[in-house]
């Protein structure tokens, strides 16, 4: 399980500025507070691999996310 201190350090790896924090969605994933991409956790470790992230509904690829498209 992630501690509040760990969660404060994590930032969305998709955000080019690396300033967008992640929020705890439930006990098995965290979510980007800006683009709503979800990252699964396992045994308290967040899988930050972008290719394995869960994209928000209606988004077919990472390049269409608002944080990436505005670059």
PyMOL Python script that loads the backbone (N, CA, C, O; Angstrom):
from pymol import cmd

cmd.read_pdbstr("""\
ATOM      1  N   UNK A   1       0.838  -1.184   0.000  1.00  0.00           N
ATOM      2  CA  UNK A   1       0.000   0.000   0.000  1.00  0.00           C
ATOM      3  C   UNK A   1       0.887   1.253   0.000  1.00  0.00           C
ATOM      4  O   UNK A   1       1.904   1.308   0.692  1.00  0.00           O
ATOM      5  N   UNK A   2       0.492   2.231  -0.769  1.00  0.00           N
ATOM      6  CA  UNK A   2       1.243   3.485  -0.836  1.00  0.00           C
ATOM      7  C   UNK A   2       0.973   4.340   0.390  1.00  0.00           C
ATOM      8  O   UNK A   2      -0.159   4.432   0.866  1.00  0.00           O
ATOM      9  N   UNK A   3       2.006   4.948   0.881  1.00  0.00           N
ATOM     10  CA  UNK A   3       1.833   5.879   1.998  1.00  0.00           C
ATOM     11  C   UNK A   3       1.524   7.266   1.427  1.00  0.00           C
ATOM     12  O   UNK A   3       1.832   7.534   0.266  1.00  0.00           O
ATOM     13  N   UNK A   4       0.924   8.144   2.221  1.00  0.00           N
ATOM     14  CA  UNK A   4       0.677   9.511   1.745  1.00  0.00           C
ATOM     15  C   UNK A   4       1.964  10.231   1.327  1.00  0.00           C
ATOM     16  O   UNK A   4       1.950  11.041   0.400  1.00  0.00           O
ATOM     17  N   UNK A   5       3.057   9.941   2.000  1.00  0.00           N
ATOM     18  CA  UNK A   5       4.333  10.558   1.661  1.00  0.00           C
ATOM     19  C   UNK A   5       4.817  10.117   0.281  1.00  0.00           C
ATOM     20  O   UNK A   5       5.312  10.929  -0.501  1.00  0.00           O
ATOM     21  N   UNK A   6       4.670   8.820  -0.011  1.00  0.00           N
ATOM     22  CA  UNK A   6       5.056   8.309  -1.327  1.00  0.00           C
ATOM     23  C   UNK A   6       4.192   8.931  -2.416  1.00  0.00           C
ATOM     24  O   UNK A   6       4.697   9.312  -3.472  1.00  0.00           O
ATOM     25  N   UNK A   7       2.918   9.032  -2.167  1.00  0.00           N
ATOM     26  CA  UNK A   7       1.994   9.585  -3.146  1.00  0.00           C
ATOM     27  C   UNK A   7       2.310  11.049  -3.447  1.00  0.00           C
ATOM     28  O   UNK A   7       2.123  11.497  -4.578  1.00  0.00           O
ATOM     29  N   UNK A   8       2.779  11.788  -2.471  1.00  0.00           N
ATOM     30  CA  UNK A   8       3.136  13.189  -2.684  1.00  0.00           C
ATOM     31  C   UNK A   8       4.333  13.347  -3.620  1.00  0.00           C
ATOM     32  O   UNK A   8       4.469  14.376  -4.281  1.00  0.00           O
ATOM     33  N   UNK A   9       5.186  12.353  -3.681  1.00  0.00           N
ATOM     34  CA  UNK A   9       6.380  12.411  -4.521  1.00  0.00           C
ATOM     35  C   UNK A   9       6.071  12.067  -5.977  1.00  0.00           C
ATOM     36  O   UNK A   9       6.680  12.626  -6.889  1.00  0.00           O
ATOM     37  N   UNK A  10       5.138  11.159  -6.196  1.00  0.00           N
ATOM     38  CA  UNK A  10       4.868  10.656  -7.543  1.00  0.00           C
ATOM     39  C   UNK A  10       4.278  11.724  -8.459  1.00  0.00           C
ATOM     40  O   UNK A  10       3.436  12.520  -8.043  1.00  0.00           O
ATOM     41  N   UNK A  11       4.730  11.730  -9.701  1.00  0.00           N
ATOM     42  CA  UNK A  11       4.222  12.622 -10.736  1.00  0.00           C
ATOM     43  C   UNK A  11       3.920  11.802 -11.975  1.00  0.00           C
ATOM     44  O   UNK A  11       4.537  10.760 -12.200  1.00  0.00           O
ATOM     45  N   UNK A  12       2.977  12.263 -12.777  1.00  0.00           N
ATOM     46  CA  UNK A  12       2.584  11.548 -13.984  1.00  0.00           C
ATOM     47  C   UNK A  12       3.746  11.511 -14.973  1.00  0.00           C
ATOM     48  O   UNK A  12       4.272  12.562 -15.338  1.00  0.00           O
ATOM     49  N   UNK A  13       4.155  10.320 -15.414  1.00  0.00           N
ATOM     50  CA  UNK A  13       5.272  10.225 -16.355  1.00  0.00           C
ATOM     51  C   UNK A  13       4.900  10.682 -17.768  1.00  0.00           C
ATOM     52  O   UNK A  13       5.779  10.874 -18.608  1.00  0.00           O
ATOM     53  N   UNK A  14       3.627  10.854 -18.029  1.00  0.00           N
ATOM     54  CA  UNK A  14       3.177  11.295 -19.355  1.00  0.00           C
ATOM     55  C   UNK A  14       3.230  12.817 -19.469  1.00  0.00           C
ATOM     56  O   UNK A  14       3.432  13.350 -20.560  1.00  0.00           O
ATOM     57  N   UNK A  15       3.054  13.504 -18.371  1.00  0.00           N
ATOM     58  CA  UNK A  15       3.078  14.970 -18.357  1.00  0.00           C
ATOM     59  C   UNK A  15       4.479  15.454 -18.717  1.00  0.00           C
ATOM     60  O   UNK A  15       5.434  15.140 -18.007  1.00  0.00           O
ATOM     61  N   UNK A  16       4.624  16.216 -19.808  1.00  0.00           N
ATOM     62  CA  UNK A  16       5.959  16.678 -20.215  1.00  0.00           C
ATOM     63  C   UNK A  16       6.641  17.566 -19.167  1.00  0.00           C
ATOM     64  O   UNK A  16       7.870  17.613 -19.116  1.00  0.00           O
ATOM     65  N   UNK A  17       5.876  18.264 -18.339  1.00  0.00           N
ATOM     66  CA  UNK A  17       6.458  19.130 -17.315  1.00  0.00           C
ATOM     67  C   UNK A  17       6.786  18.382 -16.029  1.00  0.00           C
ATOM     68  O   UNK A  17       7.483  18.911 -15.163  1.00  0.00           O
ATOM     69  N   UNK A  18       6.294  17.168 -15.903  1.00  0.00           N
ATOM     70  CA  UNK A  18       6.476  16.326 -14.709  1.00  0.00           C
ATOM     71  C   UNK A  18       6.028  17.029 -13.421  1.00  0.00           C
ATOM     72  O   UNK A  18       6.645  16.868 -12.368  1.00  0.00           O
ATOM     73  N   UNK A  19       4.951  17.808 -13.521  1.00  0.00           N
ATOM     74  CA  UNK A  19       4.442  18.513 -12.340  1.00  0.00           C
ATOM     75  C   UNK A  19       3.072  18.011 -11.887  1.00  0.00           C
ATOM     76  O   UNK A  19       2.629  18.354 -10.791  1.00  0.00           O
ATOM     77  N   UNK A  20       2.401  17.214 -12.697  1.00  0.00           N
ATOM     78  CA  UNK A  20       1.058  16.762 -12.363  1.00  0.00           C
ATOM     79  C   UNK A  20       1.103  15.610 -11.361  1.00  0.00           C
ATOM     80  O   UNK A  20       1.671  14.556 -11.648  1.00  0.00           O
ATOM     81  N   UNK A  21       0.506  15.809 -10.185  1.00  0.00           N
ATOM     82  CA  UNK A  21       0.537  14.744  -9.177  1.00  0.00           C
ATOM     83  C   UNK A  21      -0.415  13.597  -9.514  1.00  0.00           C
ATOM     84  O   UNK A  21      -1.373  13.751 -10.272  1.00  0.00           O
ATOM     85  N   UNK A  22      -0.117  12.461  -8.928  1.00  0.00           N
ATOM     86  CA  UNK A  22      -0.997  11.307  -9.028  1.00  0.00           C
ATOM     87  C   UNK A  22      -1.846  11.238  -7.768  1.00  0.00           C
ATOM     88  O   UNK A  22      -1.403  11.630  -6.689  1.00  0.00           O
ATOM     89  N   UNK A  23      -3.061  10.742  -7.910  1.00  0.00           N
ATOM     90  CA  UNK A  23      -3.967  10.588  -6.770  1.00  0.00           C
ATOM     91  C   UNK A  23      -4.355   9.118  -6.652  1.00  0.00           C
ATOM     92  O   UNK A  23      -4.400   8.394  -7.647  1.00  0.00           O
ATOM     93  N   UNK A  24      -4.632   8.693  -5.442  1.00  0.00           N
ATOM     94  CA  UNK A  24      -5.025   7.311  -5.193  1.00  0.00           C
ATOM     95  C   UNK A  24      -6.458   7.109  -5.659  1.00  0.00           C
ATOM     96  O   UNK A  24      -7.382   7.718  -5.120  1.00  0.00           O
ATOM     97  N   UNK A  25      -6.643   6.259  -6.653  1.00  0.00           N
ATOM     98  CA  UNK A  25      -7.963   5.957  -7.213  1.00  0.00           C
ATOM     99  C   UNK A  25      -8.653   4.894  -6.365  1.00  0.00           C
ATOM    100  O   UNK A  25      -9.815   5.047  -5.989  1.00  0.00           O
ATOM    101  N   UNK A  26      -7.955   3.852  -6.078  1.00  0.00           N
ATOM    102  CA  UNK A  26      -8.405   2.797  -5.167  1.00  0.00           C
ATOM    103  C   UNK A  26      -7.150   2.092  -4.673  1.00  0.00           C
ATOM    104  O   UNK A  26      -6.050   2.609  -4.868  1.00  0.00           O
ATOM    105  N   UNK A  27      -7.273   0.983  -4.070  1.00  0.00           N
ATOM    106  CA  UNK A  27      -6.104   0.338  -3.470  1.00  0.00           C
ATOM    107  C   UNK A  27      -5.182  -0.329  -4.496  1.00  0.00           C
ATOM    108  O   UNK A  27      -4.075  -0.741  -4.148  1.00  0.00           O
ATOM    109  N   UNK A  28      -5.621  -0.439  -5.753  1.00  0.00           N
ATOM    110  CA  UNK A  28      -4.793  -1.115  -6.754  1.00  0.00           C
ATOM    111  C   UNK A  28      -4.359  -0.222  -7.906  1.00  0.00           C
ATOM    112  O   UNK A  28      -3.725  -0.712  -8.841  1.00  0.00           O
ATOM    113  N   UNK A  29      -4.672   1.063  -7.876  1.00  0.00           N
ATOM    114  CA  UNK A  29      -4.191   1.960  -8.926  1.00  0.00           C
ATOM    115  C   UNK A  29      -4.189   3.410  -8.483  1.00  0.00           C
ATOM    116  O   UNK A  29      -4.918   3.824  -7.581  1.00  0.00           O
ATOM    117  N   UNK A  30      -3.337   4.159  -9.158  1.00  0.00           N
ATOM    118  CA  UNK A  30      -3.279   5.598  -8.955  1.00  0.00           C
ATOM    119  C   UNK A  30      -3.624   6.252 -10.289  1.00  0.00           C
ATOM    120  O   UNK A  30      -3.496   5.634 -11.346  1.00  0.00           O
ATOM    121  N   UNK A  31      -4.061   7.504 -10.231  1.00  0.00           N
ATOM    122  CA  UNK A  31      -4.534   8.169 -11.427  1.00  0.00           C
ATOM    123  C   UNK A  31      -3.914   9.558 -11.548  1.00  0.00           C
ATOM    124  O   UNK A  31      -3.712  10.250 -10.551  1.00  0.00           O
ATOM    125  N   UNK A  32      -3.617   9.950 -12.773  1.00  0.00           N
ATOM    126  CA  UNK A  32      -3.122  11.298 -13.033  1.00  0.00           C
ATOM    127  C   UNK A  32      -4.264  12.274 -12.773  1.00  0.00           C
ATOM    128  O   UNK A  32      -5.373  12.087 -13.272  1.00  0.00           O
ATOM    129  N   UNK A  33      -3.991  13.307 -11.997  1.00  0.00           N
ATOM    130  CA  UNK A  33      -5.046  14.266 -11.649  1.00  0.00           C
ATOM    131  C   UNK A  33      -5.431  15.163 -12.823  1.00  0.00           C
ATOM    132  O   UNK A  33      -6.450  15.851 -12.760  1.00  0.00           O
ATOM    133  N   UNK A  34      -4.639  15.167 -13.888  1.00  0.00           N
ATOM    134  CA  UNK A  34      -4.952  16.004 -15.048  1.00  0.00           C
ATOM    135  C   UNK A  34      -5.589  15.207 -16.185  1.00  0.00           C
ATOM    136  O   UNK A  34      -6.683  15.546 -16.636  1.00  0.00           O
ATOM    137  N   UNK A  35      -4.925  14.167 -16.648  1.00  0.00           N
ATOM    138  CA  UNK A  35      -5.427  13.457 -17.836  1.00  0.00           C
ATOM    139  C   UNK A  35      -6.181  12.169 -17.502  1.00  0.00           C
ATOM    140  O   UNK A  35      -6.735  11.533 -18.400  1.00  0.00           O
ATOM    141  N   UNK A  36      -6.211  11.780 -16.247  1.00  0.00           N
ATOM    142  CA  UNK A  36      -6.972  10.628 -15.748  1.00  0.00           C
ATOM    143  C   UNK A  36      -6.468   9.269 -16.237  1.00  0.00           C
ATOM    144  O   UNK A  36      -7.214   8.291 -16.239  1.00  0.00           O
ATOM    145  N   UNK A  37      -5.213   9.213 -16.647  1.00  0.00           N
ATOM    146  CA  UNK A  37      -4.586   7.934 -16.956  1.00  0.00           C
ATOM    147  C   UNK A  37      -4.379   7.202 -15.639  1.00  0.00           C
ATOM    148  O   UNK A  37      -4.027   7.811 -14.628  1.00  0.00           O
ATOM    149  N   UNK A  38      -4.598   5.889 -15.656  1.00  0.00           N
ATOM    150  CA  UNK A  38      -4.459   5.110 -14.433  1.00  0.00           C
ATOM    151  C   UNK A  38      -3.248   4.193 -14.519  1.00  0.00           C
ATOM    152  O   UNK A  38      -2.956   3.617 -15.567  1.00  0.00           O
ATOM    153  N   UNK A  39      -2.551   4.072 -13.391  1.00  0.00           N
ATOM    154  CA  UNK A  39      -1.391   3.206 -13.283  1.00  0.00           C
ATOM    155  C   UNK A  39      -1.673   2.189 -12.181  1.00  0.00           C
ATOM    156  O   UNK A  39      -2.033   2.556 -11.063  1.00  0.00           O
ATOM    157  N   UNK A  40      -1.507   0.914 -12.505  1.00  0.00           N
ATOM    158  CA  UNK A  40      -1.761  -0.148 -11.531  1.00  0.00           C
ATOM    159  C   UNK A  40      -0.628  -0.223 -10.520  1.00  0.00           C
ATOM    160  O   UNK A  40       0.517   0.126 -10.808  1.00  0.00           O
ATOM    161  N   UNK A  41      -0.980  -0.688  -9.330  1.00  0.00           N
ATOM    162  CA  UNK A  41       0.027  -0.947  -8.307  1.00  0.00           C
ATOM    163  C   UNK A  41       0.001  -2.431  -7.966  1.00  0.00           C
ATOM    164  O   UNK A  41      -1.017  -3.110  -8.092  1.00  0.00           O
ATOM    165  N   UNK A  42       1.151  -2.898  -7.534  1.00  0.00           N
ATOM    166  CA  UNK A  42       1.243  -4.285  -7.090  1.00  0.00           C
ATOM    167  C   UNK A  42       2.183  -4.317  -5.906  1.00  0.00           C
ATOM    168  O   UNK A  42       3.345  -3.923  -6.005  1.00  0.00           O
ATOM    169  N   UNK A  43       1.671  -4.789  -4.794  1.00  0.00           N
ATOM    170  CA  UNK A  43       2.435  -4.867  -3.553  1.00  0.00           C
ATOM    171  C   UNK A  43       3.040  -3.516  -3.181  1.00  0.00           C
ATOM    172  O   UNK A  43       4.165  -3.441  -2.688  1.00  0.00           O
ATOM    173  N   UNK A  44       2.278  -2.450  -3.425  1.00  0.00           N
ATOM    174  CA  UNK A  44       2.705  -1.113  -3.043  1.00  0.00           C
ATOM    175  C   UNK A  44       3.636  -0.423  -4.023  1.00  0.00           C
ATOM    176  O   UNK A  44       4.110   0.681  -3.752  1.00  0.00           O
ATOM    177  N   UNK A  45       3.904  -1.054  -5.153  1.00  0.00           N
ATOM    178  CA  UNK A  45       4.787  -0.460  -6.162  1.00  0.00           C
ATOM    179  C   UNK A  45       3.947  -0.071  -7.371  1.00  0.00           C
ATOM    180  O   UNK A  45       3.206  -0.890  -7.915  1.00  0.00           O
ATOM    181  N   UNK A  46       4.070   1.188  -7.786  1.00  0.00           N
ATOM    182  CA  UNK A  46       3.291   1.674  -8.922  1.00  0.00           C
ATOM    183  C   UNK A  46       4.009   1.335 -10.218  1.00  0.00           C
ATOM    184  O   UNK A  46       5.205   1.591 -10.364  1.00  0.00           O
ATOM    185  N   UNK A  47       3.272   0.760 -11.153  1.00  0.00           N
ATOM    186  CA  UNK A  47       3.801   0.465 -12.480  1.00  0.00           C
ATOM    187  C   UNK A  47       3.681   1.739 -13.312  1.00  0.00           C
ATOM    188  O   UNK A  47       2.594   2.070 -13.786  1.00  0.00           O
ATOM    189  N   UNK A  48       4.786   2.453 -13.491  1.00  0.00           N
ATOM    190  CA  UNK A  48       4.788   3.733 -14.198  1.00  0.00           C
ATOM    191  C   UNK A  48       5.141   3.577 -15.683  1.00  0.00           C
ATOM    192  O   UNK A  48       5.476   4.560 -16.343  1.00  0.00           O
ATOM    193  N   UNK A  49       5.071   2.369 -16.203  1.00  0.00           N
ATOM    194  CA  UNK A  49       5.359   2.142 -17.613  1.00  0.00           C
ATOM    195  C   UNK A  49       4.165   2.646 -18.424  1.00  0.00           C
ATOM    196  O   UNK A  49       3.057   2.122 -18.304  1.00  0.00           O
ATOM    197  N   UNK A  50       4.401   3.658 -19.241  1.00  0.00           N
ATOM    198  CA  UNK A  50       3.330   4.320 -19.979  1.00  0.00           C
ATOM    199  C   UNK A  50       2.593   3.341 -20.888  1.00  0.00           C
ATOM    200  O   UNK A  50       1.370   3.418 -21.004  1.00  0.00           O
ATOM    201  N   UNK A  51       3.305   2.431 -21.528  1.00  0.00           N
ATOM    202  CA  UNK A  51       2.674   1.463 -22.436  1.00  0.00           C
ATOM    203  C   UNK A  51       1.700   0.536 -21.712  1.00  0.00           C
ATOM    204  O   UNK A  51       0.834  -0.059 -22.353  1.00  0.00           O
ATOM    205  N   UNK A  52       1.821   0.401 -20.403  1.00  0.00           N
ATOM    206  CA  UNK A  52       0.942  -0.476 -19.639  1.00  0.00           C
ATOM    207  C   UNK A  52      -0.121   0.289 -18.852  1.00  0.00           C
ATOM    208  O   UNK A  52      -0.892  -0.311 -18.103  1.00  0.00           O
ATOM    209  N   UNK A  53      -0.163   1.606 -19.020  1.00  0.00           N
ATOM    210  CA  UNK A  53      -1.148   2.433 -18.317  1.00  0.00           C
ATOM    211  C   UNK A  53      -2.541   2.213 -18.907  1.00  0.00           C
ATOM    212  O   UNK A  53      -2.688   1.781 -20.051  1.00  0.00           O
ATOM    213  N   UNK A  54      -3.549   2.518 -18.108  1.00  0.00           N
ATOM    214  CA  UNK A  54      -4.942   2.414 -18.546  1.00  0.00           C
ATOM    215  C   UNK A  54      -5.392   3.809 -18.975  1.00  0.00           C
ATOM    216  O   UNK A  54      -5.494   4.723 -18.157  1.00  0.00           O
ATOM    217  N   UNK A  55      -5.656   3.952 -20.262  1.00  0.00           N
ATOM    218  CA  UNK A  55      -6.062   5.253 -20.791  1.00  0.00           C
ATOM    219  C   UNK A  55      -7.508   5.553 -20.421  1.00  0.00           C
ATOM    220  O   UNK A  55      -8.305   4.632 -20.239  1.00  0.00           O
ATOM    221  N   UNK A  56      -7.857   6.837 -20.307  1.00  0.00           N
ATOM    222  CA  UNK A  56      -9.243   7.181 -19.994  1.00  0.00           C
ATOM    223  C   UNK A  56     -10.174   6.789 -21.140  1.00  0.00           C
ATOM    224  O   UNK A  56      -9.755   6.671 -22.291  1.00  0.00           O
ATOM    225  N   UNK A  57     -11.419   6.593 -20.803  1.00  0.00           N
ATOM    226  CA  UNK A  57     -12.423   6.215 -21.795  1.00  0.00           C
ATOM    227  C   UNK A  57     -12.460   7.246 -22.928  1.00  0.00           C
ATOM    228  O   UNK A  57     -12.444   8.452 -22.683  1.00  0.00           O
ATOM    229  N   UNK A  58     -12.508   6.764 -24.143  1.00  0.00           N
ATOM    230  CA  UNK A  58     -12.572   7.644 -25.299  1.00  0.00           C
ATOM    231  C   UNK A  58     -11.222   8.044 -25.856  1.00  0.00           C
ATOM    232  O   UNK A  58     -11.155   8.726 -26.878  1.00  0.00           O
ATOM    233  N   UNK A  59     -10.146   7.633 -25.207  1.00  0.00           N
ATOM    234  CA  UNK A  59      -8.803   7.964 -25.676  1.00  0.00           C
ATOM    235  C   UNK A  59      -8.150   6.676 -26.175  1.00  0.00           C
ATOM    236  O   UNK A  59      -7.986   5.722 -25.415  1.00  0.00           O
ATOM    237  N   UNK A  60      -7.784   6.656 -27.437  1.00  0.00           N
ATOM    238  CA  UNK A  60      -7.251   5.429 -28.028  1.00  0.00           C
ATOM    239  C   UNK A  60      -5.733   5.314 -27.958  1.00  0.00           C
ATOM    240  O   UNK A  60      -5.190   4.221 -28.121  1.00  0.00           O
ATOM    241  N   UNK A  61      -5.032   6.444 -27.715  1.00  0.00           N
ATOM    242  CA  UNK A  61      -3.575   6.379 -27.623  1.00  0.00           C
ATOM    243  C   UNK A  61      -3.045   7.557 -26.814  1.00  0.00           C
ATOM    244  O   UNK A  61      -3.716   8.579 -26.670  1.00  0.00           O
ATOM    245  N   UNK A  62      -1.865   7.403 -26.302  1.00  0.00           N
ATOM    246  CA  UNK A  62      -1.251   8.392 -25.417  1.00  0.00           C
ATOM    247  C   UNK A  62      -1.124   9.755 -26.098  1.00  0.00           C
ATOM    248  O   UNK A  62      -1.306  10.782 -25.444  1.00  0.00           O
ATOM    249  N   UNK A  63      -0.821   9.786 -27.382  1.00  0.00           N
ATOM    250  CA  UNK A  63      -0.630  11.032 -28.090  1.00  0.00           C
ATOM    251  C   UNK A  63      -1.861  11.930 -28.140  1.00  0.00           C
ATOM    252  O   UNK A  63      -1.750  13.118 -28.442  1.00  0.00           O
ATOM    253  N   UNK A  64      -3.024  11.376 -27.848  1.00  0.00           N
ATOM    254  CA  UNK A  64      -4.272  12.149 -27.861  1.00  0.00           C
ATOM    255  C   UNK A  64      -4.618  12.761 -26.501  1.00  0.00           C
ATOM    256  O   UNK A  64      -5.577  13.524 -26.389  1.00  0.00           O
ATOM    257  N   UNK A  65      -3.852  12.432 -25.488  1.00  0.00           N
ATOM    258  CA  UNK A  65      -4.115  12.990 -24.161  1.00  0.00           C
ATOM    259  C   UNK A  65      -3.855  14.496 -24.146  1.00  0.00           C
ATOM    260  O   UNK A  65      -2.925  14.957 -24.808  1.00  0.00           O
ATOM    261  N   UNK A  66      -4.637  15.260 -23.423  1.00  0.00           N
ATOM    262  CA  UNK A  66      -4.470  16.719 -23.417  1.00  0.00           C
ATOM    263  C   UNK A  66      -3.074  17.186 -23.003  1.00  0.00           C
ATOM    264  O   UNK A  66      -2.571  18.166 -23.555  1.00  0.00           O
ATOM    265  N   UNK A  67      -2.448  16.519 -22.061  1.00  0.00           N
ATOM    266  CA  UNK A  67      -1.132  16.949 -21.601  1.00  0.00           C
ATOM    267  C   UNK A  67      -0.059  16.709 -22.645  1.00  0.00           C
ATOM    268  O   UNK A  67       0.955  17.407 -22.649  1.00  0.00           O
ATOM    269  N   UNK A  68      -0.250  15.750 -23.524  1.00  0.00           N
ATOM    270  CA  UNK A  68       0.722  15.455 -24.568  1.00  0.00           C
ATOM    271  C   UNK A  68       0.425  16.279 -25.817  1.00  0.00           C
ATOM    272  O   UNK A  68       1.344  16.783 -26.461  1.00  0.00           O
ATOM    273  N   UNK A  69      -0.840  16.416 -26.157  1.00  0.00           N
ATOM    274  CA  UNK A  69      -1.248  17.122 -27.369  1.00  0.00           C
ATOM    275  C   UNK A  69      -0.921  18.607 -27.324  1.00  0.00           C
ATOM    276  O   UNK A  69      -0.745  19.225 -28.374  1.00  0.00           O
ATOM    277  N   UNK A  70      -0.834  19.198 -26.128  1.00  0.00           N
ATOM    278  CA  UNK A  70      -0.583  20.646 -26.017  1.00  0.00           C
ATOM    279  C   UNK A  70       0.891  21.019 -26.150  1.00  0.00           C
ATOM    280  O   UNK A  70       1.229  22.202 -26.130  1.00  0.00           O
ATOM    281  N   UNK A  71       1.778  20.022 -26.286  1.00  0.00           N
ATOM    282  CA  UNK A  71       3.222  20.307 -26.407  1.00  0.00           C
ATOM    283  C   UNK A  71       3.523  21.133 -27.622  1.00  0.00           C
ATOM    284  O   UNK A  71       4.683  21.462 -27.873  1.00  0.00           O
TER     285      UNK A  71
END
""", "prot")
cmd.dss("prot")
cmd.show_as("cartoon", "prot")
cmd.util.cbc("prot")
cmd.orient("prot")
